[in-house]
């Protein structure tokens, strides 16, 4: 392959969202090949709005504004975790759905990651605390200080998780590759 045929890595902007009904984190990173850098991160404060419907409206407006300003190529969201309070889960699911609708309205592809997958991707430990995730991001991005609200760093972690996993085939097995497939599916191999 000649130098002309080699493709230069394409710059990509990833919007990470950490859904919430009182505080929603967002983080934008730019990637080029294996390199990545922060464009912006922060939180959307929603506690001040009295009704759930008004919170949802503000989520849609703010996420749409972020999308229009930064023109991300893709959106990555942290999937809600299952808690004991069904009402909280419903509200969180609606908040996530509204953020997704904002991306879909601008034809931006969406990928969802479990909280465990995000933590594993960034820290190497799927059970890491918010503080451990933030500390690792501080190292990876050479941040001088961390935000007061860790929802913002959680959103950056979601975006970085997407960067680390983008283009890779997700496997269900314990290992990746053909050897793992053969070990886990011996009945599918013809002799």
C-alpha positions in Angstrom: 0.0 0.0 0.0 1.4 3.4 -1.0 1.4 6.5 1.2 -1.4 7.9 -1.0 -3.6 4.8 -0.4 -3.2 5.0 3.4 -6.1 6.8 5.0 -5.4 9.5 7.5 -7.4 9.1 10.7 -10.6 11.1 10.5 -11.4 13.6 13.2 -14.5 12.7 15.1 -16.5 14.4 17.8 -18.2 12.2 20.4 -20.9 13.5 22.7 -21.1 11.6 26.0 -24.2 11.9 28.1 -24.8 10.8 31.7 -28.6 11.0 32.0 -30.2 12.4 35.1 -33.4 14.1 36.2 -31.8 16.6 38.6 -28.3 16.9 37.0 -27.4 15.6 33.6 -23.7 15.4 32.7 -22.3 16.0 29.2 -18.9 15.7 27.7 -17.5 16.3 24.2 -14.2 14.8 23.0 -12.5 15.0 19.7 -10.7 11.9 18.5 -8.3 11.3 15.7 -7.0 7.8 15.4 -5.9 6.8 18.9 -5.6 10.4 20.0 -8.3 12.2 22.0 -8.9 15.5 23.6 -11.6 17.3 25.5 -13.7 19.9 23.8 -16.1 20.7 26.6 -17.8 19.2 29.6 -20.3 20.2 32.2 -23.7 19.6 33.6 -27.3 20.7 33.0 -28.9 21.7 36.2 -32.6 20.6 36.3 -33.5 20.6 40.0 -34.8 24.2 39.7 -37.6 23.2 37.4 -40.8 22.3 39.2 -42.3 19.6 36.9 -40.9 16.6 35.3 -42.3 17.7 31.9 -40.4 21.0 32.2 -37.2 19.2 33.0 -37.7 17.0 29.9 -38.2 20.1 27.8 -35.0 21.7 29.1 -33.0 18.5 28.5 -34.2 18.5 24.9 -33.4 22.2 24.4 -30.0 22.0 26.1 -28.9 18.8 24.3 -30.1 20.2 21.0 -28.1 23.4 21.6 -24.9 21.4 22.4 -25.4 19.3 19.3 -26.0 22.4 17.1 -22.9 24.1 18.6 -20.4 21.2 18.4 -21.9 19.0 15.6 -20.9 15.7 17.1 -20.6 12.7 14.8 -22.1 10.3 17.4 -23.7 10.3 20.8 -22.9 7.8 23.6 -25.1 7.4 26.6 -24.8 5.6 29.9 -27.7 3.2 30.2 -29.8 3.6 33.3 -29.0 1.0 36.0 -31.8 -0.9 37.6 -32.7 0.4 41.1 -35.3 -0.4 43.6 -37.4 2.7 43.0 -39.5 2.1 39.9 -40.6 5.8 39.6 -37.0 7.0 39.6 -36.2 4.5 36.8 -39.1 5.7 34.7 -38.1 9.3 35.1 -34.5 8.5 34.3 -35.5 6.5 31.3 -37.6 9.4 30.0 -34.6 11.8 30.5 -32.4 9.5 28.5 -35.1 9.1 25.8 -35.4 12.9 25.4 -31.6 13.2 25.1 -31.7 10.5 22.5 -34.6 12.2 20.6 -32.5 15.4 20.4 -29.7 13.4 18.7 -32.1 11.5 16.5 -33.7 14.8 15.4 -30.2 15.7 14.0 -29.6 12.2 12.6 -26.8 11.5 15.0 -26.1 7.8 15.7 -26.5 6.7 19.3 -24.7 4.0 21.3 -25.6 2.9 24.8 -23.1 1.5 27.4 -23.8 0.0 30.8 -22.3 1.8 33.8 -20.0 -1.2 34.4 -18.7 -1.2 30.8 -17.9 2.6 31.1 -16.0 2.1 34.3 -14.2 -1.0 33.0 -13.1 0.9 29.9 -11.8 3.9 31.7 -10.3 2.5 34.9 -10.0 -1.3 34.3 -12.4 -1.9 37.1 -16.2 -2.3 36.4 -17.0 -1.5 40.1 -14.9 1.7 40.3 -16.4 4.7 42.1 -17.2 8.0 40.5 -14.2 9.4 42.2 -11.9 6.7 40.8 -13.3 7.4 37.3 -12.7 11.1 37.7 -9.2 10.6 38.9 -8.4 8.3 35.9 -9.8 10.9 33.5 -7.7 13.6 35.2 -4.7 11.5 34.4 -5.8 10.6 30.8 -6.7 14.1 29.8 -4.0 15.9 32.0 -6.7 17.9 33.8 -5.4 20.3 36.4 -8.6 20.2 38.4 -11.8 18.2 38.4 -15.4 19.7 38.3 -17.4 19.8 41.5 -20.1 17.7 39.9 -18.9 14.3 38.9 -21.8 13.9 36.5 -19.6 15.8 34.0 -16.7 13.4 34.3 -19.1 10.5 34.1 -20.2 11.9 30.7 -16.6 12.3 29.6 -16.1 8.7 30.6 -19.0 7.6 28.4 -17.5 9.4 25.4 -14.1 7.9 26.0 -15.6 4.4 26.4 -17.2 4.9 23.0 -13.9 5.9 21.5 -12.2 2.9 23.0 -14.9 0.5 21.7 -15.9 2.1 18.4 -15.4 -0.2 15.4 -14.8 -3.3 17.6 -17.1 -6.2 17.5 -18.6 -6.7 20.9 -18.3 -10.3 22.1 -20.3 -12.1 24.7 -17.5 -14.6 25.6 -14.7 -14.3 28.1 -12.1 -13.8 25.4 -12.0 -12.4 21.9 -11.0 -14.0 18.7 -11.5 -17.3 16.8 -9.8 -19.4 19.5 -12.4 -18.2 22.0 -15.2 -18.8 19.6 -14.1 -22.4 18.9 -13.8 -23.1 22.6 -17.2 -21.7 23.4 -19.0 -23.2 20.4 -17.5 -26.7 19.7 -20.7 -28.0 18.1 -20.6 -25.3 15.4 -17.2 -26.6 14.0 -17.3 -29.0 11.1 -14.6 -31.6 11.0 
